[in-house]
Amino acid sequence: MINGLQALLEPLLSNYYNQLIPNGQRATLLSVASMGFSLAMVGSFPGIGWLIQHWGFTLTFGTSGLLILLVGLGWLLNVKLHAVTED
């Protein structure tokens, strides 16, 4: 189910960003995003491993998932509020 939604949404988001951002800026943003992802993985892999050793698998990934969900909801609310204030 999740993979199906991702397969539908990924091309739509990609097309949206391709039309929204000029080519030169898009290349820079993609490079920075890739570097940010790589740097995040350098710290998160050992950190998650340490948390799993101390808290266990279920609590670590449950807490991580909840945190990701809250950040995503906060981002969506911020986008919606920003869109309302621009109108």
Biopython code that builds the backbone (N, CA, C, O; Angstrom):
import numpy as np
from Bio.PDB.StructureBuilder import StructureBuilder

atoms = [
    (1, "MET", "N", (0.825, -1.197, 0.000)),
    (1, "MET", "CA", (0.000, 0.000, 0.000)),
    (1, "MET", "C", (0.868, 1.259, 0.000)),
    (1, "MET", "O", (0.664, 2.159, -0.815)),
    (2, "ILE", "N", (1.835, 1.318, 0.916)),
    (2, "ILE", "CA", (2.715, 2.494, 1.004)),
    (2, "ILE", "C", (3.537, 2.623, -0.279)),
    (2, "ILE", "O", (3.700, 3.727, -0.800)),
    (3, "ASN", "N", (4.049, 1.520, -0.785)),
    (3, "ASN", "CA", (4.837, 1.575, -2.017)),
    (3, "ASN", "C", (3.993, 2.049, -3.191)),
    (3, "ASN", "O", (4.479, 2.771, -4.062)),
    (4, "GLY", "N", (2.729, 1.640, -3.210)),
    (4, "GLY", "CA", (1.838, 2.091, -4.281)),
    (4, "GLY", "C", (1.606, 3.588, -4.221)),
    (4, "GLY", "O", (1.622, 4.263, -5.250)),
    (5, "LEU", "N", (1.389, 4.117, -3.010)),
    (5, "LEU", "CA", (1.214, 5.562, -2.856)),
    (5, "LEU", "C", (2.485, 6.315, -3.234)),
    (5, "LEU", "O", (2.427, 7.374, -3.858)),
    (6, "GLN", "N", (3.618, 5.766, -2.857)),
    (6, "GLN", "CA", (4.888, 6.406, -3.195)),
    (6, "GLN", "C", (5.097, 6.404, -4.707)),
    (6, "GLN", "O", (5.592, 7.382, -5.268)),
    (7, "ALA", "N", (4.724, 5.315, -5.363)),
    (7, "ALA", "CA", (4.866, 5.239, -6.815)),
    (7, "ALA", "C", (3.971, 6.255, -7.516)),
    (7, "ALA", "O", (4.315, 6.747, -8.591)),
    (8, "LEU", "N", (2.832, 6.571, -6.917)),
    (8, "LEU", "CA", (1.942, 7.569, -7.506)),
    (8, "LEU", "C", (2.381, 8.999, -7.192)),
    (8, "LEU", "O", (2.306, 9.874, -8.055)),
    (9, "LEU", "N", (2.835, 9.238, -5.972)),
    (9, "LEU", "CA", (3.154, 10.596, -5.549)),
    (9, "LEU", "C", (4.530, 11.079, -6.006)),
    (9, "LEU", "O", (4.701, 12.267, -6.277)),
    (10, "GLU", "N", (5.498, 10.194, -6.093)),
    (10, "GLU", "CA", (6.864, 10.601, -6.438)),
    (10, "GLU", "C", (6.939, 11.317, -7.790)),
    (10, "GLU", "O", (7.554, 12.381, -7.865)),
    (11, "PRO", "N", (6.345, 10.784, -8.856)),
    (11, "PRO", "CA", (6.405, 11.518, -10.139)),
    (11, "PRO", "C", (5.673, 12.863, -10.083)),
    (11, "PRO", "O", (6.098, 13.826, -10.721)),
    (12, "LEU", "N", (4.582, 12.932, -9.327)),
    (12, "LEU", "CA", (3.853, 14.198, -9.222)),
    (12, "LEU", "C", (4.685, 15.256, -8.508)),
    (12, "LEU", "O", (4.760, 16.400, -8.955)),
    (13, "LEU", "N", (5.315, 14.869, -7.388)),
    (13, "LEU", "CA", (6.166, 15.813, -6.659)),
    (13, "LEU", "C", (7.392, 16.206, -7.484)),
    (13, "LEU", "O", (7.789, 17.372, -7.494)),
    (14, "SER", "N", (7.980, 15.251, -8.164)),
    (14, "SER", "CA", (9.150, 15.530, -8.990)),
    (14, "SER", "C", (8.789, 16.523, -10.099)),
    (14, "SER", "O", (9.530, 17.475, -10.344)),
    (15, "ASN", "N", (7.673, 16.309, -10.757)),
    (15, "ASN", "CA", (7.228, 17.224, -11.813)),
    (15, "ASN", "C", (6.937, 18.605, -11.250)),
    (15, "ASN", "O", (7.279, 19.614, -11.867)),
    (16, "TYR", "N", (6.309, 18.656, -10.087)),
    (16, "TYR", "CA", (5.999, 19.932, -9.448)),
    (16, "TYR", "C", (7.278, 20.728, -9.179)),
    (16, "TYR", "O", (7.350, 21.915, -9.498)),
    (17, "TYR", "N", (8.276, 20.083, -8.599)),
    (17, "TYR", "CA", (9.525, 20.777, -8.290)),
    (17, "TYR", "C", (10.302, 21.124, -9.555)),
    (17, "TYR", "O", (10.969, 22.157, -9.606)),
    (18, "ASN", "N", (10.224, 20.284, -10.562)),
    (18, "ASN", "CA", (10.905, 20.592, -11.825)),
    (18, "ASN", "C", (10.325, 21.840, -12.474)),
    (18, "ASN", "O", (11.067, 22.610, -13.085)),
    (19, "GLN", "N", (9.036, 22.059, -12.359)),
    (19, "GLN", "CA", (8.416, 23.249, -12.935)),
    (19, "GLN", "C", (8.600, 24.475, -12.041)),
    (19, "GLN", "O", (8.654, 25.600, -12.538)),
    (20, "LEU", "N", (8.696, 24.269, -10.752)),
    (20, "LEU", "CA", (8.762, 25.358, -9.793)),
    (20, "LEU", "C", (10.141, 26.013, -9.720)),
    (20, "LEU", "O", (10.236, 27.232, -9.575)),
    (21, "ILE", "N", (11.203, 25.226, -9.819)),
    (21, "ILE", "CA", (12.561, 25.713, -9.569)),
    (21, "ILE", "C", (13.347, 25.748, -10.880)),
    (21, "ILE", "O", (13.337, 24.764, -11.619)),
    (22, "PRO", "N", (14.030, 26.861, -11.187)),
    (22, "PRO", "CA", (14.868, 26.935, -12.387)),
    (22, "PRO", "C", (16.001, 25.896, -12.363)),
    (22, "PRO", "O", (16.407, 25.428, -11.299)),
    (23, "ASN", "N", (16.497, 25.552, -13.544)),
    (23, "ASN", "CA", (17.484, 24.466, -13.678)),
    (23, "ASN", "C", (18.723, 24.654, -12.810)),
    (23, "ASN", "O", (19.126, 23.724, -12.111)),
    (24, "GLY", "N", (19.328, 25.823, -12.840)),
    (24, "GLY", "CA", (20.555, 26.048, -12.070)),
    (24, "GLY", "C", (20.336, 25.908, -10.574)),
    (24, "GLY", "O", (21.156, 25.309, -9.879)),
    (25, "GLN", "N", (19.252, 26.448, -10.080)),
    (25, "GLN", "CA", (18.950, 26.337, -8.657)),
    (25, "GLN", "C", (18.577, 24.912, -8.284)),
    (25, "GLN", "O", (18.920, 24.439, -7.201)),
    (26, "ARG", "N", (17.874, 24.228, -9.178)),
    (26, "ARG", "CA", (17.459, 22.855, -8.897)),
    (26, "ARG", "C", (18.671, 21.948, -8.738)),
    (26, "ARG", "O", (18.700, 21.100, -7.845)),
    (27, "ALA", "N", (19.671, 22.120, -9.595)),
    (27, "ALA", "CA", (20.883, 21.291, -9.498)),
    (27, "ALA", "C", (21.597, 21.530, -8.171)),
    (27, "ALA", "O", (22.074, 20.590, -7.535)),
    (28, "THR", "N", (21.664, 22.795, -7.760)),
    (28, "THR", "CA", (22.303, 23.119, -6.487)),
    (28, "THR", "C", (21.515, 22.521, -5.327)),
    (28, "THR", "O", (22.098, 21.941, -4.410)),
    (29, "LEU", "N", (20.193, 22.661, -5.364)),
    (29, "LEU", "CA", (19.361, 22.109, -4.293)),
    (29, "LEU", "C", (19.472, 20.588, -4.206)),
    (29, "LEU", "O", (19.516, 20.026, -3.112)),
    (30, "LEU", "N", (19.518, 19.929, -5.357)),
    (30, "LEU", "CA", (19.663, 18.471, -5.343)),
    (30, "LEU", "C", (21.003, 18.056, -4.750)),
    (30, "LEU", "O", (21.080, 17.072, -4.014)),
    (31, "SER", "N", (22.055, 18.799, -5.067)),
    (31, "SER", "CA", (23.378, 18.493, -4.510)),
    (31, "SER", "C", (23.402, 18.693, -3.001)),
    (31, "SER", "O", (23.929, 17.859, -2.265)),
    (32, "VAL", "N", (22.830, 19.804, -2.546)),
    (32, "VAL", "CA", (22.808, 20.087, -1.110)),
    (32, "VAL", "C", (21.946, 19.057, -0.381)),
    (32, "VAL", "O", (22.310, 18.601, 0.702)),
    (33, "ALA", "N", (20.807, 18.690, -0.968)),
    (33, "ALA", "CA", (19.938, 17.691, -0.343)),
    (33, "ALA", "C", (20.638, 16.340, -0.244)),
    (33, "ALA", "O", (20.518, 15.647, 0.767)),
    (34, "SER", "N", (21.366, 15.966, -1.287)),
    (34, "SER", "CA", (22.102, 14.702, -1.268)),
    (34, "SER", "C", (23.193, 14.725, -0.211)),
    (34, "SER", "O", (23.387, 13.743, 0.506)),
    (35, "MET", "N", (23.906, 15.841, -0.111)),
    (35, "MET", "CA", (24.954, 15.954, 0.898)),
    (35, "MET", "C", (24.350, 15.925, 2.302)),
    (35, "MET", "O", (24.892, 15.283, 3.202)),
    (36, "GLY", "N", (23.238, 16.615, 2.482)),
    (36, "GLY", "CA", (22.574, 16.617, 3.786)),
    (36, "GLY", "C", (22.116, 15.232, 4.196)),
    (36, "GLY", "O", (22.250, 14.846, 5.357)),
    (37, "PHE", "N", (21.573, 14.479, 3.239)),
    (37, "PHE", "CA", (21.155, 13.108, 3.517)),
    (37, "PHE", "C", (22.345, 12.255, 3.934)),
    (37, "PHE", "O", (22.265, 11.504, 4.905)),
    (38, "SER", "N", (23.446, 12.371, 3.202)),
    (38, "SER", "CA", (24.643, 11.588, 3.529)),
    (38, "SER", "C", (25.181, 11.932, 4.908)),
    (38, "SER", "O", (25.539, 11.041, 5.679)),
    (39, "LEU", "N", (25.239, 13.211, 5.220)),
    (39, "LEU", "CA", (25.723, 13.618, 6.542)),
    (39, "LEU", "C", (24.791, 13.152, 7.656)),
    (39, "LEU", "O", (25.244, 12.774, 8.736)),
    (40, "ALA", "N", (23.494, 13.181, 7.388)),
    (40, "ALA", "CA", (22.538, 12.701, 8.393)),
    (40, "ALA", "C", (22.721, 11.204, 8.649)),
    (40, "ALA", "O", (22.589, 10.750, 9.786)),
    (41, "MET", "N", (23.018, 10.450, 7.618)),
    (41, "MET", "CA", (23.209, 9.005, 7.782)),
    (41, "MET", "C", (24.465, 8.691, 8.588)),
    (41, "MET", "O", (24.498, 7.712, 9.333)),
    (42, "VAL", "N", (25.498, 9.520, 8.440)),
    (42, "VAL", "CA", (26.739, 9.298, 9.186)),
    (42, "VAL", "C", (26.463, 9.339, 10.691)),
    (42, "VAL", "O", (27.023, 8.543, 11.444)),
    (43, "GLY", "N", (25.613, 10.251, 11.127)),
    (43, "GLY", "CA", (25.303, 10.348, 12.546)),
    (43, "GLY", "C", (24.162, 9.455, 12.993)),
    (43, "GLY", "O", (24.160, 8.961, 14.121)),
    (44, "SER", "N", (23.190, 9.243, 12.113)),
    (44, "SER", "CA", (21.998, 8.516, 12.556)),
    (44, "SER", "C", (22.226, 7.009, 12.665)),
    (44, "SER", "O", (21.654, 6.376, 13.553)),
    (45, "PHE", "N", (23.026, 6.424, 11.807)),
    (45, "PHE", "CA", (23.236, 4.971, 11.888)),
    (45, "PHE", "C", (23.847, 4.546, 13.218)),
    (45, "PHE", "O", (23.304, 3.659, 13.878)),
    (46, "PRO", "N", (24.961, 5.151, 13.632)),
    (46, "PRO", "CA", (25.494, 4.763, 14.948)),
    (46, "PRO", "C", (24.556, 5.156, 16.090)),
    (46, "PRO", "O", (24.438, 4.433, 17.079)),
    (47, "GLY", "N", (23.893, 6.300, 15.951)),
    (47, "GLY", "CA", (22.981, 6.740, 17.009)),
    (47, "GLY", "C", (21.798, 5.801, 17.174)),
    (47, "GLY", "O", (21.430, 5.463, 18.299)),
    (48, "ILE", "N", (21.201, 5.377, 16.077)),
    (48, "ILE", "CA", (20.076, 4.439, 16.148)),
    (48, "ILE", "C", (20.554, 3.090, 16.682)),
    (48, "ILE", "O", (19.852, 2.448, 17.464)),
    (49, "GLY", "N", (21.736, 2.662, 16.266)),
    (49, "GLY", "CA", (22.278, 1.405, 16.790)),
    (49, "GLY", "C", (22.477, 1.451, 18.290)),
    (49, "GLY", "O", (22.175, 0.484, 18.989)),
    (50, "TRP", "N", (22.986, 2.575, 18.793)),
    (50, "TRP", "CA", (23.184, 2.735, 20.235)),
    (50, "TRP", "C", (21.845, 2.714, 20.965)),
    (50, "TRP", "O", (21.708, 2.072, 22.007)),
    (51, "LEU", "N", (20.843, 3.432, 20.405)),
    (51, "LEU", "CA", (19.517, 3.445, 21.031)),
    (51, "LEU", "C", (18.881, 2.053, 21.047)),
    (51, "LEU", "O", (18.226, 1.686, 22.022)),
    (52, "ILE", "N", (19.067, 1.289, 19.991)),
    (52, "ILE", "CA", (18.513, -0.070, 19.947)),
    (52, "ILE", "C", (19.148, -0.932, 21.043)),
    (52, "ILE", "O", (18.459, -1.727, 21.681)),
    (53, "GLN", "N", (20.439, -0.779, 21.259)),
    (53, "GLN", "CA", (21.094, -1.546, 22.319)),
    (53, "GLN", "C", (20.543, -1.197, 23.696)),
    (53, "GLN", "O", (20.423, -2.071, 24.554)),
    (54, "HIS", "N", (20.207, 0.069, 23.914)),
    (54, "HIS", "CA", (19.761, 0.503, 25.244)),
    (54, "HIS", "C", (18.253, 0.427, 25.443)),
    (54, "HIS", "O", (17.801, 0.072, 26.532)),
    (55, "TRP", "N", (17.471, 0.746, 24.435)),
    (55, "TRP", "CA", (16.018, 0.780, 24.560)),
    (55, "TRP", "C", (15.331, -0.437, 23.963)),
    (55, "TRP", "O", (14.221, -0.779, 24.371)),
    (56, "GLY", "N", (15.971, -1.097, 23.003)),
    (56, "GLY", "CA", (15.339, -2.180, 22.273)),
    (56, "GLY", "C", (14.797, -1.673, 20.939)),
    (56, "GLY", "O", (14.617, -0.473, 20.732)),
    (57, "PHE", "N", (14.548, -2.612, 20.058)),
    (57, "PHE", "CA", (14.141, -2.295, 18.689)),
    (57, "PHE", "C", (12.790, -1.593, 18.633)),
    (57, "PHE", "O", (12.650, -0.570, 17.962)),
    (58, "THR", "N", (11.799, -2.132, 19.330)),
    (58, "THR", "CA", (10.431, -1.611, 19.235)),
    (58, "THR", "C", (10.328, -0.187, 19.758)),
    (58, "THR", "O", (9.747, 0.669, 19.090)),
    (59, "LEU", "N", (10.868, 0.083, 20.914)),
    (59, "LEU", "CA", (10.784, 1.420, 21.489)),
    (59, "LEU", "C", (11.561, 2.438, 20.649)),
    (59, "LEU", "O", (11.096, 3.560, 20.448)),
    (60, "THR", "N", (12.731, 2.053, 20.164)),
    (60, "THR", "CA", (13.538, 2.969, 19.350)),
    (60, "THR", "C", (12.806, 3.357, 18.081)),
    (60, "THR", "O", (12.679, 4.543, 17.776)),
    (61, "PHE", "N", (12.321, 2.366, 17.331)),
    (61, "PHE", "CA", (11.676, 2.689, 16.068)),
    (61, "PHE", "C", (10.285, 3.259, 16.255)),
    (61, "PHE", "O", (9.821, 4.028, 15.412)),
    (62, "GLY", "N", (9.609, 2.907, 17.331)),
    (62, "GLY", "CA", (8.330, 3.545, 17.638)),
    (62, "GLY", "C", (8.502, 5.023, 17.934)),
    (62, "GLY", "O", (7.740, 5.858, 17.446)),
    (63, "THR", "N", (9.508, 5.343, 18.737)),
    (63, "THR", "CA", (9.797, 6.739, 19.073)),
    (63, "THR", "C", (10.263, 7.497, 17.836)),
    (63, "THR", "O", (9.841, 8.632, 17.612)),
    (64, "SER", "N", (11.122, 6.890, 17.037)),
    (64, "SER", "CA", (11.597, 7.543, 15.812)),
    (64, "SER", "C", (10.450, 7.799, 14.849)),
    (64, "SER", "O", (10.364, 8.874, 14.255)),
    (65, "GLY", "N", (9.570, 6.818, 14.691)),
    (65, "GLY", "CA", (8.431, 6.986, 13.799)),
    (65, "GLY", "C", (7.495, 8.079, 14.262)),
    (65, "GLY", "O", (6.995, 8.859, 13.451)),
    (66, "LEU", "N", (7.252, 8.144, 15.562)),
    (66, "LEU", "CA", (6.403, 9.191, 16.115)),
    (66, "LEU", "C", (7.029, 10.570, 15.897)),
    (66, "LEU", "O", (6.336, 11.523, 15.543)),
    (67, "LEU", "N", (8.323, 10.667, 16.106)),
    (67, "LEU", "CA", (9.024, 11.933, 15.889)),
    (67, "LEU", "C", (8.929, 12.368, 14.425)),
    (67, "LEU", "O", (8.669, 13.537, 14.138)),
    (68, "ILE", "N", (9.137, 11.440, 13.513)),
    (68, "ILE", "CA", (9.039, 11.744, 12.084)),
    (68, "ILE", "C", (7.621, 12.170, 11.720)),
    (68, "ILE", "O", (7.433, 13.103, 10.939)),
    (69, "LEU", "N", (6.631, 11.496, 12.277)),
    (69, "LEU", "CA", (5.237, 11.852, 12.031)),
    (69, "LEU", "C", (4.939, 13.262, 12.528)),
    (69, "LEU", "O", (4.293, 14.038, 11.823)),
    (70, "LEU", "N", (5.396, 13.607, 13.727)),
    (70, "LEU", "CA", (5.171, 14.943, 14.266)),
    (70, "LEU", "C", (5.869, 16.023, 13.452)),
    (70, "LEU", "O", (5.302, 17.092, 13.229)),
    (71, "VAL", "N", (7.080, 15.760, 13.011)),
    (71, "VAL", "CA", (7.800, 16.724, 12.175)),
    (71, "VAL", "C", (7.071, 16.907, 10.845)),
    (71, "VAL", "O", (6.932, 18.031, 10.361)),
    (72, "GLY", "N", (6.609, 15.810, 10.256)),
    (72, "GLY", "CA", (5.866, 15.900, 8.995)),
    (72, "GLY", "C", (4.570, 16.670, 9.138)),
    (72, "GLY", "O", (4.233, 17.484, 8.278)),
    (73, "LEU", "N", (3.841, 16.423, 10.210)),
    (73, "LEU", "CA", (2.603, 17.163, 10.446)),
    (73, "LEU", "C", (2.884, 18.647, 10.694)),
    (73, "LEU", "O", (2.144, 19.509, 10.220)),
    (74, "GLY", "N", (3.936, 18.938, 11.423)),
    (74, "GLY", "CA", (4.327, 20.326, 11.640)),
    (74, "GLY", "C", (4.678, 21.023, 10.346)),
    (74, "GLY", "O", (4.309, 22.178, 10.132)),
    (75, "TRP", "N", (5.388, 20.323, 9.488)),
    (75, "TRP", "CA", (5.752, 20.889, 8.183)),
    (75, "TRP", "C", (4.503, 21.155, 7.352)),
    (75, "TRP", "O", (4.379, 22.216, 6.741)),
    (76, "LEU", "N", (3.572, 20.192, 7.324)),
    (76, "LEU", "CA", (2.334, 20.383, 6.570)),
    (76, "LEU", "C", (1.522, 21.557, 7.103)),
    (76, "LEU", "O", (0.991, 22.350, 6.324)),
    (77, "LEU", "N", (1.423, 21.671, 8.409)),
    (77, "LEU", "CA", (0.704, 22.801, 8.993)),
    (77, "LEU", "C", (1.380, 24.119, 8.645)),
    (77, "LEU", "O", (0.702, 25.103, 8.349)),
    (78, "ASN", "N", (2.689, 24.148, 8.678)),
    (78, "ASN", "CA", (3.428, 25.348, 8.323)),
    (78, "ASN", "C", (3.172, 25.731, 6.866)),
    (78, "ASN", "O", (2.968, 26.906, 6.562)),
    (79, "VAL", "N", (3.181, 24.758, 5.976)),
    (79, "VAL", "CA", (2.927, 25.023, 4.563)),
    (79, "VAL", "C", (1.509, 25.547, 4.375)),
    (79, "VAL", "O", (1.299, 26.516, 3.646)),
    (80, "LYS", "N", (0.531, 24.916, 5.026)),
    (80, "LYS", "CA", (-0.860, 25.353, 4.909)),
    (80, "LYS", "C", (-1.046, 26.758, 5.473)),
    (80, "LYS", "O", (-1.697, 27.590, 4.841)),
    (81, "LEU", "N", (-0.484, 27.037, 6.652)),
    (81, "LEU", "CA", (-0.610, 28.365, 7.242)),
    (81, "LEU", "C", (0.077, 29.425, 6.399)),
    (81, "LEU", "O", (-0.418, 30.545, 6.274)),
    (82, "HIS", "N", (1.219, 29.073, 5.819)),
    (82, "HIS", "CA", (1.930, 30.007, 4.957)),
    (82, "HIS", "C", (1.115, 30.290, 3.700)),
    (82, "HIS", "O", (1.082, 31.427, 3.230)),
    (83, "ALA", "N", (0.455, 29.270, 3.149)),
    (83, "ALA", "CA", (-0.355, 29.462, 1.948)),
    (83, "ALA", "C", (-1.571, 30.327, 2.257)),
    (83, "ALA", "O", (-1.979, 31.135, 1.423)),
    (84, "VAL", "N", (-2.150, 30.170, 3.434)),
    (84, "VAL", "CA", (-3.328, 30.968, 3.810)),
    (84, "VAL", "C", (-2.945, 32.432, 3.994)),
    (84, "VAL", "O", (-3.689, 33.320, 3.578)),
    (85, "THR", "N", (-1.792, 32.695, 4.614)),
    (85, "THR", "CA", (-1.391, 34.077, 4.860)),
    (85, "THR", "C", (-0.962, 34.788, 3.581)),
    (85, "THR", "O", (-1.002, 36.018, 3.534)),
    (86, "GLU", "N", (-0.552, 34.061, 2.543)),
    (86, "GLU", "CA", (-0.170, 34.682, 1.274)),
    (86, "GLU", "C", (-1.391, 35.129, 0.485)),
    (86, "GLU", "O", (-1.306, 36.080, -0.292)),
    (87, "ASP", "N", (-2.521, 34.464, 0.671)),
    (87, "ASP", "CA", (-3.733, 34.820, -0.096)),
    (87, "ASP", "C", (-4.336, 36.055, 0.401)),
    (87, "ASP", "O", (-5.357, 36.499, -0.125)),
]
sb = StructureBuilder()
sb.init_structure("model")
sb.init_model(0)
sb.init_chain("A")
sb.init_seg("    ")
for serial, (resi, resn, name, xyz) in enumerate(atoms, 1):
    if name == "N":
        sb.init_residue(resn, " ", resi, " ")
    sb.init_atom(name, np.array(xyz, "f"), 0.0, 1.0, " ", f" {name:<3s}", serial, name[0])
structure = sb.get_structure()
